[in-house]
Amino acid sequence: MKRLIVNADDFGFTRGVNRAVVRAFKTGIVTSTTIMANGEAFDDAVELALANPGLGVGCHLAVVGGLPVAPPADVSSLVDNGGVLPRSLTRLMFKLARGSVSTEELTREFRAQLERVAQAGIKLTHIDTHKHAHTHPRVMKALVLAGSEFGIKCVRNPFESTFSLKRTRPLSDWSQLKQYALSAAVSPGSIQFKRLVRENGLKTPDRFFGVKVTGMLDSSAIRSIMESLGEGTSELMCHPGEYDADLERAHTRLKRERERELEALTDPNLRQLAEEQGIELISYRGL
């Protein structure tokens, strides 16, 4: 059996992103989303999630970008002098490499984020991380520790196979070359990830797609992914959004690209393709 989870990241980032996620769920192929507890539009996302109970909602744990949910003094090794989380994954990885980030404080921040979502009345289906921070073993360990306290057993497998997708653009295209390089750079961590998953009785999809086409996801790319699916469960990560003033001001490289993804995810031909290919569209509830 072929099953596909289509997960929209960054729920709670802006109100326009929130509207796009719900639209892609109601009229497209999105089945699941992950909410940002430190997102500026968190309260709006909660309202929409509760109004759409069929949408699977996980937590998009963030230790890159924005403000922490825990008091800054309680996660001082994570934040800068202004109380802000590292602005990029590179900065976080540099701090981790120096040993200057406490695993205890990573766990504390994750716990605070999960608690905020739970208190809002959302029953979480799974966990992933903003910018795939849990490709690092120490971040993954903190994720496991915090997630176990909330009884969450499903986690994104953030490692995309080097040969998982036909190229949508020539590798001379810098944007795609960068995404391929990122995917390859984190791949050595997959061994430790699988060990932690096994030792803690966690569940993950068999395959993961989306890193290589981040910012380039269109109907053609989604079609290519769906046609390449093997037996088992796969996850496709996406970032739909409405391009508006809030998104233009936001610290993200994905701006107009989010509207292109929204258009692709709501393409009715893709739902028809899923039926033709025998693909069951599920959320993490069905994992």
C-alpha positions in Angstrom: 0.0 0.0 0.0 1.2 3.5 -0.9 0.4 6.2 1.7 1.4 9.9 1.6 1.4 12.5 4.3 1.4 16.0 2.9 2.5 18.2 5.7 2.4 22.0 5.6 5.1 23.5 7.8 5.1 26.9 9.5 1.4 27.0 10.7 1.3 30.0 12.9 4.0 32.0 11.1 1.7 34.6 9.6 -2.1 34.8 9.2 -1.6 34.5 5.4 0.3 31.2 5.9 -2.5 30.0 8.2 -5.2 30.7 5.6 -3.2 29.0 2.9 -2.7 25.9 5.0 -6.4 25.5 5.7 -7.2 26.2 2.0 -4.8 23.6 0.9 -6.4 21.2 3.3 -9.9 21.9 2.3 -9.5 22.1 -1.4 -6.1 20.4 -2.1 -3.9 17.5 -1.0 -2.6 18.8 2.4 -3.5 16.4 5.1 -1.3 17.6 8.0 0.4 20.6 9.4 2.9 21.6 12.1 2.2 24.6 14.3 4.8 27.0 15.6 4.3 27.7 19.3 6.5 30.9 18.9 4.8 32.0 15.7 3.4 35.6 15.6 0.1 34.2 14.3 -0.1 31.3 16.8 -3.5 32.2 18.2 -5.0 32.5 14.8 -3.6 29.1 13.9 -5.1 27.5 17.0 -8.5 28.9 16.1 -8.3 27.5 12.6 -7.0 24.1 13.8 -9.9 23.7 16.3 -12.4 24.7 13.5 -10.9 22.0 11.2 -10.6 18.9 13.3 -9.9 16.7 10.2 -6.5 18.5 9.7 -3.8 16.6 11.6 -1.7 19.1 13.7 1.8 18.4 15.0 4.3 20.8 16.6 6.9 22.6 14.5 9.5 22.9 17.3 11.6 25.9 16.8 15.1 26.6 18.1 16.0 28.7 15.1 14.4 32.1 14.6 12.2 34.2 16.7 11.7 34.3 20.5 11.7 31.3 22.8 8.5 30.3 24.6 10.4 29.5 27.8 11.7 32.5 29.8 15.0 33.6 28.1 16.8 33.3 31.4 15.9 29.6 31.5 17.4 28.9 28.1 20.3 31.3 28.2 22.7 29.0 26.2 20.2 29.1 23.3 19.5 32.8 23.0 21.6 35.9 22.3 21.9 38.9 24.5 18.6 40.2 23.2 16.9 37.0 24.2 16.4 35.8 20.5 17.0 32.3 19.2 19.8 31.8 16.6 18.7 33.4 13.3 19.8 30.5 11.1 20.4 26.8 11.3 24.1 27.5 10.6 24.4 29.6 13.7 22.7 26.9 15.8 24.9 24.2 14.5 28.0 26.3 15.2 26.8 26.7 18.8 26.2 23.0 19.1 29.6 22.2 17.6 31.3 24.4 20.2 29.3 22.7 23.0 27.8 25.9 24.1 24.2 24.8 24.0 22.8 22.8 26.9 20.8 19.7 26.0 18.8 20.4 29.2 17.9 23.9 27.9 17.0 22.5 24.4 14.6 20.1 26.2 13.3 22.9 28.4 12.4 25.0 25.3 10.8 22.1 23.5 8.8 21.3 26.6 7.6 24.9 26.8 6.5 24.9 23.2 4.6 21.6 23.5 2.9 22.8 26.7 1.7 26.0 25.0 0.1 24.0 22.1 -1.4 21.4 24.5 -2.9 24.1 26.7 -4.5 25.7 23.6 -6.6 22.5 23.3 -4.8 20.9 20.4 -4.1 17.1 20.5 -0.8 16.8 18.7 -0.2 14.1 16.1 3.5 14.3 15.8 6.7 16.5 16.1 9.1 18.0 13.6 11.5 20.9 13.8 11.9 24.2 12.1 14.8 24.1 9.6 15.2 20.4 10.4 17.2 21.1 13.5 16.7 17.6 14.7 19.0 16.2 12.1 21.6 17.0 14.8 21.7 14.2 17.4 21.6 16.4 20.4 18.6 18.3 19.2 16.9 14.9 18.4 17.7 13.7 21.9 16.1 16.8 23.4 13.1 16.3 21.1 12.7 12.7 22.3 12.9 13.7 26.0 10.3 16.5 25.6 8.0 14.5 23.3 7.9 11.5 25.7 6.5 13.7 28.4 3.5 14.5 26.2 3.1 10.9 25.0 3.9 11.8 21.4 5.2 8.8 19.4 5.4 10.1 15.8 8.3 12.2 14.5 9.4 13.4 11.1 12.2 11.4 9.4 14.1 14.5 8.1 16.6 12.6 5.9 15.8 12.7 2.2 17.5 10.1 0.0 20.1 11.4 -2.4 18.3 9.6 -5.2 14.7 10.1 -4.1 13.6 12.6 -6.8 14.1 13.4 -10.5 15.7 16.8 -10.9 13.1 19.5 -11.7 15.9 21.9 -12.7 19.5 21.4 -13.9 22.0 21.3 -11.1 23.6 24.4 -12.5 20.7 26.2 -10.9 22.1 27.5 -7.7 18.9 27.2 -5.6 18.5 23.5 -6.4 22.2 22.9 -6.0 22.1 24.4 -2.5 19.1 22.2 -1.5 20.8 19.1 -2.8 24.0 20.0 -0.9 22.0 20.6 2.3 20.3 17.2 1.9 23.6 15.5 1.5 25.3 17.4 4.3 22.9 16.2 7.0 22.6 12.6 5.7 25.3 11.1 8.0 23.1 11.9 11.0 20.5 9.4 9.8 22.2 6.5 11.5 21.9 8.0 15.0 18.4 9.2 14.2 17.2 5.7 13.4 18.9 4.4 16.5 17.1 6.9 18.7 13.8 6.2 17.0 14.2 2.4 17.5 15.4 2.7 21.2 12.5 5.0 22.1 9.7 3.1 20.3 9.0 6.0 17.9 7.2 5.9 14.6 8.3 7.7 11.4 7.4 7.7 7.8 9.5 5.4 5.6 10.6 8.1 3.3 10.7 11.9 3.3 10.5 14.4 0.4 10.7 18.2 0.2 14.2 19.4 1.1 15.6 19.4 -2.4 12.6 21.3 -3.8 12.1 23.8 -1.0 11.2 27.0 -2.8 10.8 25.2 -6.1 7.8 23.0 -5.3 5.2 23.2 -8.1 2.7 20.8 -9.7 5.3 19.1 -11.8 7.6 18.4 -8.8 4.7 17.0 -6.8 3.6 14.9 -9.7 7.1 13.5 -10.0 7.2 12.7 -6.3 3.8 11.0 -6.4 4.7 8.9 -9.4 8.0 7.8 -7.7 6.4 6.5 -4.5 7.1 3.0 -3.4 5.1 0.9 -0.9 4.8 2.1 2.6 4.4 5.6 4.0 6.1 8.7 2.7 5.9 12.4 3.8 6.0 15.4 1.5 6.9 18.7 3.3 5.5 21.9 1.8 5.2 25.6 2.7 2.0 27.1 1.3 1.3 30.7 2.1 -0.4 33.9 0.9 2.1 36.6 -0.1 1.1 39.7 1.9 2.7 42.5 3.9 3.2 40.3 6.9 5.1 37.7 4.9 7.2 40.3 3.1 8.3 41.6 6.5 9.0 38.2 7.9 12.5 36.7 8.3 12.1 33.9 5.6 13.5 33.4 2.1 10.2 31.8 1.1 7.9 34.6 0.1 6.2 34.5 -3.4 7.3 30.9 -3.6 4.7 30.0 -0.9 1.9 31.2 -3.2 3.3 29.0 -6.0 3.2 26.0 -3.6 -0.4 26.9 -2.6 -1.4 26.9 -6.3 0.3 23.5 -6.8 -1.2 21.9 -3.7 -4.7 22.9 -4.7 -4.3 21.5 -8.3 -7.3 19.1 -8.7 -5.3 17.0 -11.0 -3.0 15.9 -8.2 -5.9 14.4 -6.2 -6.9 12.5 -9.3 -3.3 11.3 -9.8 -3.3 10.0 -6.2 -6.4 7.9 -7.1 -4.8 6.7 -10.3 -1.6 5.7 -8.5 -3.4 4.0 -5.6 -2.0 6.5 -3.1 -3.9 7.0 0.2 -3.6 10.5 1.5 -3.3 10.4 5.3 -2.2 12.5 8.2 0.1 11.4 11.0 -2.9 10.0 12.8 -2.9 7.1 10.3 0.8 6.3 10.7 
